[in-house]
Amino acid sequence: MVKSIIVAYTLWAVGGPLGLHHLYLGRDTHALLWMLTLGGFGFGWVREFIRIPAYVSEANQEGNKERKRPPTSTPPPVSPVRFAGQVCVGVYFGTVAMIGLNSLSFFYLIVLPLCVGAGVHLVSNVGQQTSDLQKTLTSCLATSLLFYGSTLSPLPISLAASVTAAKHRTFKPPRTPGSKQKLGPRLYRIGLGWLAFSAPLAYCIFHNTTATLYYLSDSIAALLDIFWFLPWLRSVLEYLLLTPYRILCVLTGGGYYEEAWRKVLEILLKEYTEREKEALKILSLGAEASLEEISRSYRELAKKWHPDHNPSKDAEEIFVKLQEAYEVLLRWHRPNRFK
């Protein structure tokens, strides 16, 4: 069936960030990517205003069996836009993994690099191109060893994977004549991909709200700290990253700095994480302990277990645990936590 530019533009305008026009044109990988990133973080969706005619032409050539491709030995031209998309989506997938899957064993060695590699490979498969998945994942696993445990490790892993994917880019083999796929199986596969991406994040958000918000806060702070030498750029990025929260406040009638919103955040964050519960246990405190009680208990125990005053072999180890526990609980009680 011949694809219409008018229909494609209509779907782009109505549901572009969800990939409806790509679904219409048979670009399932692109549709899934748009669903997971809301139209390539918005930038890709806007850019497609001038790209849709080419997409429609490509879909019609595919349907009429007139599509001609260069020899498979000839790699596709290098695309800076595709490379930038690979890096961004790889970092995005890695960040989502760090939020929802960081409690898994061997997370930094296996889980995180595989998630970043999946994001990079998804972008590599958009359109007529593809890349070597095995080599992409291998580069992710190798790079993860160099940045083990780092909050910013998704960035170098994604860069390495993107370079590898670009180096081994190829054209997809042409489809077998008459191999048109039905909509049902296509939607089923896309749904599985979307579920695999969103399920861990949803579980973390609903069952570990405190840890999720902590990590988001730490990640945003770490990202902004990179641009310390450009205060104006740091301010712009901070404004953009906090825009969703400001919009939420406007839609619900609350002010950005109003007491009501601090109370809402306090309700969301009032539960202790497992780490904080362990800190309370180390300091021999209950869940209702005040900041004053925490400080008093820490001073008493620190005095008791200080290596200079306690000859015990375990004194130094216990003293370090006391310090770490105290810092964790101080963070929970910090005055600007809900501002």
CORRAZI-V680278 format. One record per backbone hydrogen bond with DSSP energy under -1.0 kcal/mol. CO is the residue of the C=O (numbers start at 1). NH is the residue of the N-H. E is the energy in kcal/mol with one decimal. If there is no record, write none. Layout:
# CORRAZI-V680278
co->CO nh->NH e->E
co->CO nh->NH e->E
This chain:
# CORRAZI-V680278
co->4 nh->8 e->-2.2
co->5 nh->9 e->-2.7
co->6 nh->10 e->-2.2
co->7 nh->11 e->-2.7
co->8 nh->12 e->-2.1
co->9 nh->13 e->-2.2
co->10 nh->14 e->-2.4
co->11 nh->15 e->-2.7
co->12 nh->16 e->-1.2
co->15 nh->18 e->-1.1
co->15 nh->20 e->-1.8
co->16 nh->19 e->-2.2
co->19 nh->23 e->-2.0
co->20 nh->24 e->-2.1
co->21 nh->25 e->-1.6
co->22 nh->27 e->-2.8
co->26 nh->28 e->-1.2
co->27 nh->31 e->-2.3
co->28 nh->32 e->-2.6
co->29 nh->33 e->-2.3
co->30 nh->34 e->-2.3
co->31 nh->35 e->-2.2
co->32 nh->36 e->-2.1
co->33 nh->37 e->-1.5
co->34 nh->38 e->-1.1
co->34 nh->39 e->-1.9
co->37 nh->41 e->-2.6
co->39 nh->45 e->-2.0
co->40 nh->44 e->-1.3
co->42 nh->46 e->-1.8
co->43 nh->47 e->-2.3
co->44 nh->48 e->-1.5
co->46 nh->49 e->-1.6
co->47 nh->50 e->-1.4
co->48 nh->52 e->-1.8
co->51 nh->55 e->-1.9
co->52 nh->56 e->-2.8
co->53 nh->57 e->-2.3
co->54 nh->58 e->-2.3
co->55 nh->59 e->-2.3
co->56 nh->60 e->-2.4
co->57 nh->61 e->-2.2
co->58 nh->62 e->-2.0
co->59 nh->63 e->-2.0
co->60 nh->64 e->-2.2
co->61 nh->66 e->-2.2
co->71 nh->74 e->-2.1
co->79 nh->83 e->-2.4
co->80 nh->84 e->-2.6
co->81 nh->85 e->-2.3
co->82 nh->86 e->-2.5
co->83 nh->87 e->-2.2
co->84 nh->88 e->-2.5
co->85 nh->89 e->-2.7
co->86 nh->90 e->-2.3
co->87 nh->91 e->-2.3
co->88 nh->92 e->-2.4
co->89 nh->93 e->-3.0
co->90 nh->94 e->-2.2
co->91 nh->95 e->-2.5
co->92 nh->96 e->-2.3
co->93 nh->97 e->-2.2
co->94 nh->98 e->-2.2
co->95 nh->99 e->-1.5
co->96 nh->100 e->-2.6
co->97 nh->101 e->-3.0
co->101 nh->104 e->-2.0
co->106 nh->110 e->-2.6
co->106 nh->111 e->-1.2
co->107 nh->112 e->-3.2
co->110 nh->114 e->-2.0
co->111 nh->115 e->-2.2
co->112 nh->116 e->-2.5
co->113 nh->117 e->-2.5
co->114 nh->118 e->-2.0
co->115 nh->119 e->-1.9
co->116 nh->120 e->-2.2
co->117 nh->121 e->-2.6
co->118 nh->122 e->-2.0
co->119 nh->123 e->-1.5
co->120 nh->124 e->-1.9
co->121 nh->125 e->-1.2
co->123 nh->126 e->-1.5
co->126 nh->129 e->-1.0
co->128 nh->172 e->-3.5
co->130 nh->170 e->-2.3
co->132 nh->136 e->-2.0
co->133 nh->137 e->-2.6
co->134 nh->138 e->-2.0
co->135 nh->139 e->-2.1
co->136 nh->140 e->-1.6
co->137 nh->141 e->-2.5
co->138 nh->142 e->-2.3
co->139 nh->143 e->-2.2
co->140 nh->144 e->-2.1
co->143 nh->146 e->-1.1
co->147 nh->150 e->-1.8
co->150 nh->153 e->-1.3
co->152 nh->155 e->-1.5
co->153 nh->157 e->-2.0
co->154 nh->158 e->-2.4
co->155 nh->159 e->-2.4
co->156 nh->160 e->-2.4
co->157 nh->161 e->-2.4
co->158 nh->162 e->-2.5
co->159 nh->163 e->-2.3
co->160 nh->164 e->-2.1
co->161 nh->165 e->-2.7
co->162 nh->166 e->-2.4
co->163 nh->167 e->-2.1
co->164 nh->168 e->-1.7
co->166 nh->169 e->-1.0
co->170 nh->130 e->-2.2
co->176 nh->179 e->-1.7
co->182 nh->186 e->-1.4
co->183 nh->187 e->-2.8
co->184 nh->188 e->-2.1
co->185 nh->189 e->-2.2
co->186 nh->190 e->-2.3
co->187 nh->191 e->-2.6
co->188 nh->192 e->-2.0
co->189 nh->193 e->-2.1
co->190 nh->194 e->-2.5
co->191 nh->195 e->-2.6
co->192 nh->196 e->-2.5
co->193 nh->197 e->-1.6
co->194 nh->198 e->-2.5
co->195 nh->199 e->-2.5
co->198 nh->202 e->-2.9
co->199 nh->203 e->-2.6
co->200 nh->204 e->-2.1
co->201 nh->205 e->-2.4
co->202 nh->206 e->-2.3
co->203 nh->207 e->-2.0
co->204 nh->208 e->-1.8
co->208 nh->212 e->-2.1
co->209 nh->213 e->-2.5
co->210 nh->214 e->-2.5
co->211 nh->215 e->-2.6
co->212 nh->216 e->-2.6
co->213 nh->217 e->-2.5
co->214 nh->218 e->-2.8
co->215 nh->219 e->-3.0
co->216 nh->220 e->-2.5
co->217 nh->221 e->-2.3
co->218 nh->222 e->-2.6
co->219 nh->223 e->-2.5
co->220 nh->224 e->-2.5
co->221 nh->225 e->-2.0
co->224 nh->227 e->-1.3
co->225 nh->228 e->-1.3
co->227 nh->230 e->-1.5
co->230 nh->234 e->-2.4
co->231 nh->235 e->-2.3
co->232 nh->236 e->-2.0
co->233 nh->237 e->-2.6
co->234 nh->238 e->-2.4
co->235 nh->239 e->-2.2
co->236 nh->240 e->-2.3
co->237 nh->241 e->-2.8
co->238 nh->242 e->-1.7
co->242 nh->246 e->-2.0
co->243 nh->247 e->-2.7
co->244 nh->248 e->-2.1
co->245 nh->249 e->-2.2
co->246 nh->250 e->-2.2
co->247 nh->251 e->-2.7
co->248 nh->252 e->-1.7
co->249 nh->254 e->-2.2
co->255 nh->258 e->-1.0
co->258 nh->262 e->-1.4
co->259 nh->263 e->-2.1
co->260 nh->264 e->-1.8
co->261 nh->265 e->-2.4
co->262 nh->266 e->-2.1
co->263 nh->267 e->-2.2
co->264 nh->268 e->-2.1
co->265 nh->269 e->-2.2
co->273 nh->277 e->-2.4
co->274 nh->278 e->-2.1
co->275 nh->279 e->-1.9
co->276 nh->280 e->-2.3
co->277 nh->281 e->-1.9
co->278 nh->282 e->-2.3
co->279 nh->283 e->-1.9
co->280 nh->285 e->-2.8
co->281 nh->284 e->-1.2
co->286 nh->289 e->-1.6
co->290 nh->294 e->-2.3
co->291 nh->295 e->-2.5
co->292 nh->296 e->-2.4
co->293 nh->297 e->-2.5
co->294 nh->298 e->-2.4
co->295 nh->299 e->-2.3
co->296 nh->300 e->-2.1
co->297 nh->301 e->-2.5
co->298 nh->302 e->-2.9
co->299 nh->303 e->-2.0
co->300 nh->304 e->-1.7
co->301 nh->305 e->-2.5
co->306 nh->309 e->-2.1
co->306 nh->310 e->-1.9
co->314 nh->318 e->-2.6
co->315 nh->319 e->-2.6
co->316 nh->320 e->-2.1
co->317 nh->321 e->-2.0
co->318 nh->322 e->-2.2
co->319 nh->323 e->-2.0
co->320 nh->324 e->-2.4
co->321 nh->325 e->-2.6
co->322 nh->326 e->-2.3
co->323 nh->327 e->-2.2
co->324 nh->328 e->-2.1
co->325 nh->329 e->-2.2
co->326 nh->330 e->-2.2
co->327 nh->331 e->-1.9
co->328 nh->332 e->-1.5
co->329 nh->333 e->-1.5
co->334 nh->337 e->-1.5
co->336 nh->339 e->-1.1
